[in-house]
Amino acid sequence: MKSIVRRTVLLLSATMVLIFGVSAVAADDSSPEQRDAESTSVNTPPAAAISRLDLSTRDINSISTLDLTSEPRDLWERMRQGFAMPNLNSDLVTDRQVWYLSRPGALKVMLERGRKYLYHIVEELEKRGMPTELALLPLVESAYNPMAYSPAKASGLWQFIPSTGRDFNLQQNWWVDERRDILASTDAALTYLQALYEMHGDWQLALASYNWGENAVLRAVNKNKAAGLPTDFSSLTMPTETRYYVPKLQALKNIIANPRLFGITLPDIPNAPYFATVDASTSMDLAAAARLAEMPVKEFLELNPSFNRPVIPGQGGERRKLVLPTDKVPTFLANLEGKDQPLLNWRTYTLTQTERVEQIAARFGISPAKLREVNGLPPRRQLAPGYTLLVPAEESVALAEAAPVLAPRLANAAIPTARVRLNAAPHSWGKSGRKAAHATQPYHKPKRHH
């Protein structure tokens, strides 16, 4: 049983649901969720959504209390027991609740997508003693889409920009971008959020800093101090995106706290690990790894989204962790032990003279478009002597099954001039400067992590 005492303390410091006297606030064009989610939403009349928010004291007394004497039956109950951030009560919270409640289809899609990642995030938050409503922050940031990419080049579940990713030791090179790695990016994001909380002593200011930048928030706080004004989140002057940022998390917290009250059915997420990790110490194709686990490549990449190429490189003896559904780990290990097919069907090819992509593609039996996709080559990139490419192995020239899945993340990639070899040390590749294509996600204005 989890620590009942700790959860009781956390619960006593948080109100389960905010009670609003609602007046509809029109959503402005800058709300980050609005663009892509509109196309998948199932609209509920706004009046119906608002009526569910207009609660009375009698409604408060009817809300069921949490049972802290038993292990949570599902992940949502476990998350609720760890809610510990002070609640925010404002018209913007009401506005965001109405927005989410009027789009139950879009909300369901996003929560279903989070099924794979939520247990791990909640587990890591509890280990650090952090409020568990922070597990909903990737919904605000990326709609739980690890391939989400913003106009400011923020990437992954937690939307790190390249510089902040490097500050938290997230590798970004020709082979991988750990801003998309589920394990590494979650660890980095929680470390960053902890540091921001220690800086401000206030979770709402910490969240504002995560969105706007800690220096920008400190300047806003100091400006209010100098003017003799309050320095809480609601009192600061800030960009529209940041003004909506904390209210969105609060709105989601309110809905998750009591979904029946709002007429929402949450997807069933067991209070058990969705995935586990295994070590990959040798190079292998992504497609080969998926075959060993007996799962589709697309599903494999949803748990291992950091790879830029269709190859998992063995890096000078470094063991790279693969993330697999818990029920697929025994299958993967058994098939790996009894493998009877080559695991690596790609190899590196270094140009000895100036050649066109079309010439190289013809030599290795792959289409020029596919060769560009796999190597992230811009459409008109000229290849000079010494440039290294990833090409199909000669004995399996037709194999490019992972490339269509990888294509979105490789579009418009900028490739370093340094040589790239399988099993090379990672530091030899440099920074990729790669720009991934937009994934289906709520629209994000440029991010300002500093």
Stockholm file with secondary structure:
# STOCKHOLM 1.0

chainA/1-450         MKSIVRRTVLLLSATMVLIFGVSAVAADDSSPEQRDAESTSVNTPPAAAISRLDLSTRDINSISTLDLTSEPRDLWERMRQGFAMPNLNSDLVTDRQVWYLSRPGALKVMLERGRKYLYHIVEELEKRGMPTELALLPLVESAYNPMAYSPAKASGLWQFIPSTGRDFNLQQNWWVDERRDILASTDAALTYLQALYEMHGDWQLALASYNWGENAVLRAVNKNKAAGLPTDFSSLTMPTETRYYVPKLQALKNIIANPRLFGITLPDIPNAPYFATVDASTSMDLAAAARLAEMPVKEFLELNPSFNRPVIPGQGGERRKLVLPTDKVPTFLANLEGKDQPLLNWRTYTLTQTERVEQIAARFGISPAKLREVNGLPPRRQLAPGYTLLVPAEESVALAEAAPVLAPRLANAAIPTARVRLNAAPHSWGKSGRKAAHATQPYHKPKRHH
#=GR chainA/1-450 SS CCCHHHHHHHHHTSCSCCCBCCCCCCCCTTCTTHHHHHTTCCCCCHHHHHHTTBCCHHHHHHSCCCCTTSCCSBHHHHHHHTCCSCCCCSHHHHHHHHHHHTCHHHHHHHHHHHHHHHHHHHHHHHHHTCCGGGGGHHHHHHTTCTTCBCTTCCBTTTTBCHHHHHHTTCCBSSSBBTTSCHHHHHHHHHHHHHHHHHHHSCHHHHHHHHHHCHHHHHHHHHHHHHTTCCCSGGGSCCCHHHHHHHHHHHHHHHHHHCGGGGTCCCCCCBSSCSEEEEEECSCEEHHHHHHHHTSCHHHHHHHSTTBSSSEECCBTTBCEEEEEEGGGHHHHHHHHHTCCSCSCCEEEEECSSCBCHHHHHHHTTCCHHHHHHHHTCCTTCCBCTTCEEEEECGGGTTCCTTHHHHHHHHTTCCCCSSCCCTTCCGGGSCCCCCCCCCCSCCCCCCCCCC
#=GC SS_cons         CCCHHHHHHHHHTSCSCCCBCCCCCCCCTTCTTHHHHHTTCCCCCHHHHHHTTBCCHHHHHHSCCCCTTSCCSBHHHHHHHTCCSCCCCSHHHHHHHHHHHTCHHHHHHHHHHHHHHHHHHHHHHHHHTCCGGGGGHHHHHHTTCTTCBCTTCCBTTTTBCHHHHHHTTCCBSSSBBTTSCHHHHHHHHHHHHHHHHHHHSCHHHHHHHHHHCHHHHHHHHHHHHHTTCCCSGGGSCCCHHHHHHHHHHHHHHHHHHCGGGGTCCCCCCBSSCSEEEEEECSCEEHHHHHHHHTSCHHHHHHHSTTBSSSEECCBTTBCEEEEEEGGGHHHHHHHHHTCCSCSCCEEEEECSSCBCHHHHHHHTTCCHHHHHHHHTCCTTCCBCTTCEEEEECGGGTTCCTTHHHHHHHHTTCCCCSSCCCTTCCGGGSCCCCCCCCCCSCCCCCCCCCC
//
